[in-house]
Amino acid sequence: MTALHPADTPRTTSGSADLLQRRYSVLGPNTPMFYVDDPLQIVSASGVQITGSDGRTYLDAYNNVAHVGHCHPRVIEAVTRALSTVNVHSRYLTDTPIAYAEALLALFPESLDRMFFTNSGSEANDLALRLARFHTGNSGILISDHSYHGNTQALMAVTTGLTMSEPIGKHVRTFTAPDLRGSTISLDEAFAQLDAAIADLEQSGHGLSAVLFDPLFSTEGLPDLPEEYIAGLCARVRAAGGIVICDEVQSGFGRTADHMWGFQATHFDPDLVVLGKPMGNGFPLGAVIAPAGIVEPFSAANTYFNTFATTPAAAAAGHAVLDVMESEGLMQRAQQASVLFEKGFRELVDGDERLTGVRGTGMFLGMQFVDAATGAPDGATAKTIVDAMRTNGVLIGRIGRNDEVLKIRPPLAFGVEDVPVALDAFDKSLRSVRR
Ligand SMILES: Cc1ncc(COP(=O)(O)O)c(C=O)c1O
């Protein structure tokens, strides 16, 4: 993500240009912003549509936070009801958070029977690392070499996918997710790298507390993992006395269409699960899901509470998301839409030597741009396509080591009727960029 400097001249309408200057004045010029060259001022949103101050309506193929659709009336109604009835903090007994926790835990394997509410994915990952350290008595952490899990001090020590002035922690070792399409390392190399990292943590006296990863490796650019990889990773971590933390902030709540959770789609059993982004449909909400065997001893030794995280309003938002997913059959819709979506993209990119095919699964797809002659990642063309998609009325983003992978991760409410609109925009955008 590049930030725009005030000296640059964005192609905004005059109202947006003023707003941008005001943003610089209060937030500074380097806060990350999408579409920095031609800022998009958003004035309203509904379902999978976003309306800009330019008067245009865009199809949202990016935002997983508005999971059941922007401004969903049932979420608004549930939160409004809670706010107008009682919204006290988490140290009072109220029924809404308990009913929500029961409904949410029912969606996990039986062994994951406890949860902590948080206000964000960062807070949840921070707490998960703390739980791991307490449970194992070790401090070492394994993290992928191009990842992001949040913005707290503890998470800065494991941030490898964003620019940070701080180096990674002395208790942290990195690993590379192998990619069957050849852009990283082989499976054997990947396992050898893990073995070496774990041995190094043991020799340095840290030991291994946990591996933390996103089951789809989203920030890494949705690599096409060899089937045995995640099982091998988890087995190595457990043999060394560590636990497995699954970050479902991007992959959770039906994102993969066939499964509620990314760990189900990628076939492993995590010890802790971290939730965030889509959980409250825009109301800040996160969680750590854990077994009683980890939670009870931790809670006996540590008073953990979180003022806002378990309010009735937050729980009402979360519960409404689950209800809407169920009553509107959003996972079934996503299954239908994702089949057409993936097929359509495949048809458009097949034979195009600038692309390495379609990555990802369900309603999280990615397409990697490479230099046709050298095979080198081509972030510049990916950026041109993201901008062209916006011109053609569809919002998407970019991920990957060089921001060279298109990130297509719409609200789950995105249906079969939206697929041709997005595909048509992609077709036009691809054609508009010369080979
Ligand atoms: C995989 C993953 N984990 C955690 C986070 C942090 O979540 P939050 O911004 O809610 O703190 C993010 C945010 O982008 C993320 O993508």
The ligand as an SDF file (V2000), in Angstrom:
LIG
                    3D

 16 16  0  0  0  0  0  0  0  0999 V2000
   -5.2380  -12.2950    8.5450 C   0  0  0  0  0  0  0  0  0  0  0  0
   -5.4280  -11.0840    9.4130 C   0  0  0  0  0  0  0  0  0  0  0  0
   -5.3170  -11.2060   10.7350 N   0  0  0  0  0  0  0  0  0  0  0  0
   -5.5000  -10.1640   11.5620 C   0  0  0  0  0  0  0  0  0  0  0  0
   -5.7700   -8.9000   11.0810 C   0  0  0  0  0  0  0  0  0  0  0  0
   -5.9350   -7.7470   12.0240 C   0  0  0  0  0  0  0  0  0  0  0  0
   -7.2890   -7.4730   12.1970 O   0  0  0  0  0  0  0  0  0  0  0  0
   -7.7610   -6.0410   12.7200 P   0  0  0  0  0  0  0  0  0  0  0  0
   -7.4300   -5.0360   11.6670 O   0  0  0  0  0  0  0  0  0  0  0  0
   -9.2330   -6.2160   12.9690 O   0  0  0  0  0  0  0  0  0  0  0  0
   -7.0440   -5.7650   13.9860 O   0  0  0  0  0  0  0  0  0  0  0  0
   -5.8990   -8.7270    9.6990 C   0  0  0  0  0  0  0  0  0  0  0  0
   -6.2140   -7.3880    9.1490 C   0  0  0  0  0  0  0  0  0  0  0  0
   -6.0630   -7.0890    7.9990 O   0  0  0  0  0  0  0  0  0  0  0  0
   -5.7240   -9.8460    8.8450 C   0  0  0  0  0  0  0  0  0  0  0  0
   -5.8650   -9.7370    7.5240 O   0  0  0  0  0  0  0  0  0  0  0  0
  1  2  1  0
  2  3  1  0
  2 15  2  0
  3  4  2  0
  4  5  1  0
  5  6  1  0
  5 12  2  0
  6  7  1  0
  7  8  1  0
  8  9  2  0
  8 10  1  0
  8 11  1  0
 12 13  1  0
 12 15  1  0
 13 14  2  0
 15 16  1  0
M  END
$$$$
